Amino acid sequence: MKKIFIVLILASGISICAIAQKKAPKEVVKTFTEKFANASSIKWNRESADEWEAEFKLNGKEMSAAFNIAGKWLETETEISAGELPSAVSETLSREYAGCKMTEVSIVENPELKGYEIVLKKGESAVEVVADRTGKILKRETLNTESDEDKD
């Protein structure tokens, strides 16, 4: 009986800690509210010890915004369709990634950049590309496409 009581107390403590980590610091919430006053369906996630991310809807778009622990805005991503990409970006992707399928497309904005983040897949390989509005590729990152079954 004593063991069951201890297990219940530990489980309760773990649950309380998990719930507490979903509540963003007030400085983060304040900055978010100022920047995205009309946001709805807000879900907070702690990305790291110093970063919080809000996933939300604004003007019919799925978005996410990242903030540091002090409330400084770091980045916003807005999901868009491939058809919403500027033609210069689409042309660059067609030329440099022929045969690849766009699986995720978003506008990415941070203090240094406003551009587009695109995930392209071909077979078992995937790459994340960041491009500016002129179609210039600013960043390429190969993604790990290992399935959940292979991780075990």
HELIX and SHEET records of a PDB file:
HELIX    1   1 LYS A    2  ALA A   20  1                                  19    
HELIX    2   2 LYS A   26  LYS A   35  1                                  10    
HELIX    3   3 ALA A   82  GLU A   84  5                                   3    
HELIX    4   4 SER A   87  GLU A   96  1                                  10    
HELIX    5   5 ASP A  148  LYS A  151  1                                   4    
SHEET    1   A 8 SER A  40  SER A  48  0                                        
SHEET    2   A 8 GLU A  51  LEU A  58 -1                                        
SHEET    3   A 8 LYS A  61  ASN A  68 -1                                        
SHEET    4   A 8 TRP A  73  GLU A  79 -1                                        
SHEET    5   A 8 LYS A 101  ASN A 110 -1                                        
SHEET    6   A 8 LEU A 113  LYS A 122 -1                                        
SHEET    7   A 8 SER A 125  ALA A 131 -1                                        
SHEET    8   A 8 ILE A 137  LEU A 143 -1                                        
END                                                                             
